[in-house]
């Protein structure tokens, strides 16, 4: 089956980004311009977003693109479409932050993203020093190798892949009883009964020692045993359940616009398992509850950590968020049970 890639250039594309685009598109049978607003129905289509960042992370084409899609008459325009990103910056900064927010916004409108959907080329390509030390190739060559790998994975990525009949869901949280986050999860969970195998792991305060940065050799040694130097609940419970799970649901109260310490430690400690087992075939969902605002900051953090780094797939509209401050105020939100039901349908969707 022939595969077509739609290339959407955002910004005045530099020479090296053009090299990345050429390396990427070589993997596909047909290349077309990815002007989404002119394509109409995007169902089944795959998009490459090639982003050139100026100083201070500025790109003047991103906002008009997002607005055109959002204001489109077809609100399901991005349903059953998929995207990846190549991004080049004139500075050492901004590639992850700009990419993760674009992914979040497109995802909230229905676009899905495979695991590790972004290749970044910041100024100097210093992020490729470690691969260079391992294989002796130049920084540029290593960037293009990663670009080709992304293209290959994206070409075989199945937009219409179906969930298992009864998927295994793992929900991770560090919330005490009475948490609005848990209340919202329970609403979702009620609608999943009989449709999925659900396991929850509660991580009490102080239960998970954060990663302290073992050497690559030490981490690799324990990874071969699907273990970690620090052991504990991560090795005994979380690792085995992550391996078995089809779907990971992160239950995330908003602490100062960041993930709580326990959940952050869990993600950091996944590194040892990740060195042994990649998560490309697992889907990521999240429930985020904020006392006032900032849920998008948590969603973007999850995208960077678990989708862009740890290779979990990002299914359409992966995050359910709400604002609830006082205990139990989640129940006062208009249509919250309906939103929870719709979210549970997305989790167990057959497409």
SEROZA-90399 format. One record per residue (C-alpha): residue number from 1; x, y, z. Coordinates in steps of 0.2 Angstrom, whole numbers, plus 5000, padded with zeros to 4 digits. Layout:
N
NUM / X / Y / Z
...
This chain:
351
1 / 5000 / 5000 / 5000
2 / 5007 / 5017 / 4995
3 / 5009 / 5030 / 5009
4 / 5008 / 5048 / 5006
5 / 5015 / 5062 / 5018
6 / 5008 / 5079 / 5019
7 / 5022 / 5092 / 5023
8 / 5017 / 5108 / 5032
9 / 5032 / 5120 / 5033
10 / 5030 / 5133 / 5047
11 / 5042 / 5147 / 5046
12 / 5056 / 5152 / 5034
13 / 5064 / 5134 / 5033
14 / 5083 / 5134 / 5034
15 / 5095 / 5123 / 5024
16 / 5098 / 5110 / 5037
17 / 5079 / 5108 / 5041
18 / 5077 / 5106 / 5022
19 / 5089 / 5092 / 5023
20 / 5079 / 5084 / 5037
21 / 5063 / 5085 / 5027
22 / 5072 / 5077 / 5012
23 / 5078 / 5063 / 5023
24 / 5061 / 5060 / 5030
25 / 5051 / 5061 / 5014
26 / 5062 / 5049 / 5005
27 / 5054 / 5035 / 5015
28 / 5037 / 5039 / 5008
29 / 5029 / 5035 / 4991
30 / 5021 / 5052 / 4988
31 / 5024 / 5069 / 4995
32 / 5011 / 5083 / 4995
33 / 5009 / 5101 / 5003
34 / 5001 / 5100 / 5020
35 / 4991 / 5115 / 5020
36 / 4977 / 5108 / 5031
37 / 4965 / 5121 / 5028
38 / 4965 / 5117 / 5010
39 / 4964 / 5098 / 5012
40 / 4947 / 5097 / 5019
41 / 4944 / 5079 / 5026
42 / 4960 / 5074 / 5034
43 / 4954 / 5056 / 5039
44 / 4968 / 5043 / 5036
45 / 4981 / 5057 / 5032
46 / 4998 / 5059 / 5039
47 / 5006 / 5076 / 5042
48 / 5024 / 5081 / 5044
49 / 5026 / 5098 / 5053
50 / 5043 / 5106 / 5049
51 / 5045 / 5120 / 5061
52 / 5059 / 5134 / 5060
53 / 5061 / 5144 / 5076
54 / 5069 / 5161 / 5075
55 / 5077 / 5170 / 5091
56 / 5067 / 5168 / 5107
57 / 5057 / 5153 / 5099
58 / 5047 / 5164 / 5088
59 / 5037 / 5156 / 5074
60 / 5023 / 5167 / 5066
61 / 5015 / 5153 / 5056
62 / 5010 / 5142 / 5071
63 / 4996 / 5153 / 5078
64 / 4987 / 5156 / 5061
65 / 4988 / 5137 / 5057
66 / 4980 / 5132 / 5074
67 / 4966 / 5146 / 5072
68 / 4962 / 5140 / 5055
69 / 4959 / 5122 / 5060
70 / 4950 / 5127 / 5076
71 / 4938 / 5139 / 5066
72 / 4935 / 5127 / 5053
73 / 4917 / 5122 / 5049
74 / 4922 / 5104 / 5051
75 / 4925 / 5101 / 5069
76 / 4931 / 5083 / 5066
77 / 4943 / 5089 / 5053
78 / 4958 / 5081 / 5062
79 / 4949 / 5065 / 5067
80 / 4959 / 5049 / 5062
81 / 4974 / 5059 / 5056
82 / 4991 / 5058 / 5063
83 / 5006 / 5070 / 5065
84 / 5025 / 5071 / 5068
85 / 5037 / 5086 / 5070
86 / 5054 / 5091 / 5064
87 / 5060 / 5107 / 5072
88 / 5075 / 5117 / 5070
89 / 5080 / 5132 / 5081
90 / 5093 / 5146 / 5080
91 / 5095 / 5144 / 5099
92 / 5098 / 5130 / 5112
93 / 5081 / 5133 / 5118
94 / 5062 / 5131 / 5114
95 / 5062 / 5115 / 5103
96 / 5053 / 5105 / 5116
97 / 5041 / 5118 / 5123
98 / 5035 / 5124 / 5106
99 / 5033 / 5106 / 5100
100 / 5024 / 5100 / 5115
101 / 5011 / 5114 / 5115
102 / 5008 / 5112 / 5097
103 / 5006 / 5093 / 5099
104 / 4994 / 5096 / 5114
105 / 4983 / 5109 / 5104
106 / 4982 / 5098 / 5088
107 / 4979 / 5082 / 5099
108 / 4965 / 5091 / 5108
109 / 4957 / 5094 / 5091
110 / 4958 / 5075 / 5086
111 / 4975 / 5072 / 5079
112 / 4985 / 5057 / 5086
113 / 5004 / 5056 / 5088
114 / 5015 / 5040 / 5088
115 / 5028 / 5038 / 5102
116 / 5043 / 5049 / 5100
117 / 5035 / 5060 / 5086
118 / 5048 / 5074 / 5086
119 / 5066 / 5076 / 5080
120 / 5074 / 5092 / 5087
121 / 5089 / 5101 / 5080
122 / 5093 / 5115 / 5092
123 / 5108 / 5126 / 5088
124 / 5124 / 5116 / 5088
125 / 5115 / 5099 / 5089
126 / 5122 / 5096 / 5106
127 / 5108 / 5084 / 5110
128 / 5117 / 5072 / 5098
129 / 5134 / 5072 / 5107
130 / 5130 / 5055 / 5116
131 / 5126 / 5046 / 5100
132 / 5141 / 5053 / 5092
133 / 5152 / 5046 / 5106
134 / 5144 / 5029 / 5103
135 / 5145 / 5028 / 5084
136 / 5158 / 5040 / 5079
137 / 5147 / 5049 / 5067
138 / 5145 / 5068 / 5066
139 / 5131 / 5077 / 5075
140 / 5122 / 5081 / 5059
141 / 5123 / 5063 / 5053
142 / 5115 / 5057 / 5070
143 / 5101 / 5070 / 5068
144 / 5097 / 5063 / 5050
145 / 5098 / 5045 / 5056
146 / 5085 / 5049 / 5070
147 / 5075 / 5058 / 5056
148 / 5075 / 5043 / 5045
149 / 5070 / 5032 / 5060
150 / 5055 / 5043 / 5063
151 / 5050 / 5042 / 5045
152 / 5051 / 5023 / 5045
153 / 5041 / 5022 / 5061
154 / 5028 / 5034 / 5055
155 / 5026 / 5026 / 5038
156 / 5021 / 5009 / 5046
157 / 5011 / 5018 / 5059
158 / 4992 / 5012 / 5058
159 / 4980 / 5027 / 5061
160 / 4966 / 5015 / 5062
161 / 4973 / 5002 / 5074
162 / 4960 / 4994 / 5085
163 / 4961 / 4992 / 5104
164 / 4960 / 4975 / 5111
165 / 4943 / 4968 / 5116
166 / 4947 / 4970 / 5134
167 / 4962 / 4981 / 5135
168 / 4973 / 4981 / 5151
169 / 4973 / 4998 / 5159
170 / 4985 / 5004 / 5172
171 / 4981 / 5020 / 5182
172 / 4995 / 5028 / 5192
173 / 4992 / 5040 / 5206
174 / 4998 / 5048 / 5222
175 / 4981 / 5055 / 5228
176 / 4973 / 5053 / 5245
177 / 4955 / 5048 / 5247
178 / 4944 / 5063 / 5244
179 / 4954 / 5070 / 5230
180 / 4945 / 5078 / 5216
181 / 4957 / 5069 / 5204
182 / 4951 / 5052 / 5211
183 / 4933 / 5057 / 5211
184 / 4934 / 5061 / 5192
185 / 4944 / 5045 / 5189
186 / 4930 / 5035 / 5198
187 / 4917 / 5043 / 5186
188 / 4927 / 5037 / 5171
189 / 4931 / 5020 / 5179
190 / 4912 / 5017 / 5181
191 / 4910 / 5018 / 5163
192 / 4924 / 5006 / 5159
193 / 4917 / 4992 / 5170
194 / 4916 / 4976 / 5159
195 / 4925 / 4984 / 5145
196 / 4943 / 4983 / 5151
197 / 4954 / 4975 / 5164
198 / 4959 / 4989 / 5176
199 / 4973 / 4990 / 5189
200 / 4977 / 5005 / 5200
201 / 4993 / 5008 / 5209
202 / 4994 / 5021 / 5223
203 / 5011 / 5028 / 5227
204 / 5011 / 5035 / 5244
205 / 5022 / 5049 / 5249
206 / 5040 / 5044 / 5251
207 / 5037 / 5027 / 5243
208 / 5047 / 5030 / 5227
209 / 5065 / 5036 / 5228
210 / 5068 / 5048 / 5213
211 / 5081 / 5043 / 5200
212 / 5099 / 5050 / 5206
213 / 5107 / 5047 / 5189
214 / 5116 / 5031 / 5189
215 / 5129 / 5029 / 5176
216 / 5124 / 5022 / 5159
217 / 5133 / 5006 / 5162
218 / 5124 / 5003 / 5179
219 / 5107 / 5008 / 5172
220 / 5109 / 4996 / 5157
221 / 5115 / 4982 / 5169
222 / 5099 / 4983 / 5179
223 / 5088 / 4986 / 5163
224 / 5093 / 4969 / 5156
225 / 5085 / 4962 / 5172
226 / 5070 / 4973 / 5170
227 / 5075 / 4980 / 5187
228 / 5083 / 4996 / 5194
229 / 5097 / 4999 / 5206
230 / 5084 / 5007 / 5219
231 / 5072 / 4993 / 5219
232 / 5056 / 4995 / 5229
233 / 5038 / 4997 / 5223
234 / 5044 / 5003 / 5206
235 / 5052 / 4986 / 5202
236 / 5040 / 4975 / 5212
237 / 5024 / 4982 / 5206
238 / 5025 / 4996 / 5193
239 / 5037 / 4989 / 5181
240 / 5028 / 4972 / 5179
241 / 5011 / 4981 / 5177
242 / 5018 / 4994 / 5164
243 / 5025 / 4979 / 5154
244 / 5007 / 4971 / 5154
245 / 4997 / 4986 / 5151
246 / 4990 / 4992 / 5134
247 / 4985 / 5009 / 5141
248 / 4993 / 5020 / 5154
249 / 4982 / 5033 / 5163
250 / 4991 / 5046 / 5173
251 / 4980 / 5054 / 5187
252 / 4987 / 5071 / 5190
253 / 4982 / 5084 / 5202
254 / 4990 / 5101 / 5198
255 / 5004 / 5106 / 5210
256 / 5010 / 5124 / 5206
257 / 5008 / 5120 / 5187
258 / 5019 / 5104 / 5188
259 / 5017 / 5086 / 5191
260 / 5018 / 5081 / 5209
261 / 5034 / 5074 / 5216
262 / 5029 / 5056 / 5217
263 / 5023 / 5055 / 5199
264 / 5038 / 5064 / 5193
265 / 5049 / 5051 / 5202
266 / 5039 / 5037 / 5194
267 / 5042 / 5044 / 5177
268 / 5061 / 5047 / 5180
269 / 5062 / 5029 / 5187
270 / 5055 / 5022 / 5171
271 / 5071 / 5025 / 5162
272 / 5079 / 5008 / 5168
273 / 5064 / 4999 / 5161
274 / 5064 / 5010 / 5145
275 / 5082 / 5005 / 5141
276 / 5075 / 4987 / 5140
277 / 5057 / 4989 / 5134
278 / 5051 / 5003 / 5123
279 / 5032 / 5008 / 5124
280 / 5028 / 5012 / 5106
281 / 5013 / 5000 / 5107
282 / 5005 / 5007 / 5123
283 / 4993 / 5022 / 5124
284 / 4994 / 5037 / 5136
285 / 4979 / 5045 / 5144
286 / 4978 / 5058 / 5158
287 / 4966 / 5066 / 5170
288 / 4972 / 5083 / 5176
289 / 4963 / 5093 / 5190
290 / 4968 / 5110 / 5194
291 / 4963 / 5121 / 5208
292 / 4962 / 5137 / 5197
293 / 4971 / 5135 / 5180
294 / 4987 / 5128 / 5172
295 / 4980 / 5110 / 5166
296 / 4988 / 5113 / 5149
297 / 5005 / 5114 / 5158
298 / 5003 / 5097 / 5165
299 / 4997 / 5090 / 5149
300 / 5012 / 5097 / 5140
301 / 5024 / 5090 / 5153
302 / 5016 / 5073 / 5151
303 / 5018 / 5074 / 5132
304 / 5037 / 5079 / 5134
305 / 5040 / 5065 / 5147
306 / 5030 / 5050 / 5141
307 / 5026 / 5053 / 5123
308 / 5041 / 5062 / 5116
309 / 5054 / 5054 / 5128
310 / 5047 / 5037 / 5133
311 / 5038 / 5033 / 5117
312 / 5020 / 5031 / 5123
313 / 5007 / 5034 / 5109
314 / 4996 / 5049 / 5111
315 / 4978 / 5045 / 5105
316 / 4966 / 5058 / 5100
317 / 4961 / 5071 / 5114
318 / 4972 / 5061 / 5127
319 / 4968 / 5072 / 5142
320 / 4953 / 5076 / 5152
321 / 4955 / 5091 / 5163
322 / 4944 / 5100 / 5175
323 / 4945 / 5115 / 5188
324 / 4940 / 5110 / 5205
325 / 4947 / 5118 / 5221
326 / 4937 / 5113 / 5237
327 / 4935 / 5095 / 5241
328 / 4921 / 5087 / 5232
329 / 4918 / 5103 / 5220
330 / 4921 / 5092 / 5205
331 / 4903 / 5086 / 5207
332 / 4897 / 5104 / 5204
333 / 4905 / 5105 / 5187
334 / 4892 / 5106 / 5173
335 / 4891 / 5090 / 5163
336 / 4906 / 5083 / 5171
337 / 4898 / 5065 / 5171
338 / 4895 / 5067 / 5153
339 / 4913 / 5072 / 5150
340 / 4919 / 5057 / 5160
341 / 4908 / 5046 / 5150
342 / 4914 / 5053 / 5133
343 / 4932 / 5051 / 5140
344 / 4930 / 5033 / 5144
345 / 4923 / 5030 / 5127
346 / 4939 / 5037 / 5120
347 / 4949 / 5026 / 5130
348 / 4940 / 5010 / 5125
349 / 4937 / 5016 / 5107
350 / 4940 / 5002 / 5094
351 / 4948 / 5015 / 5082
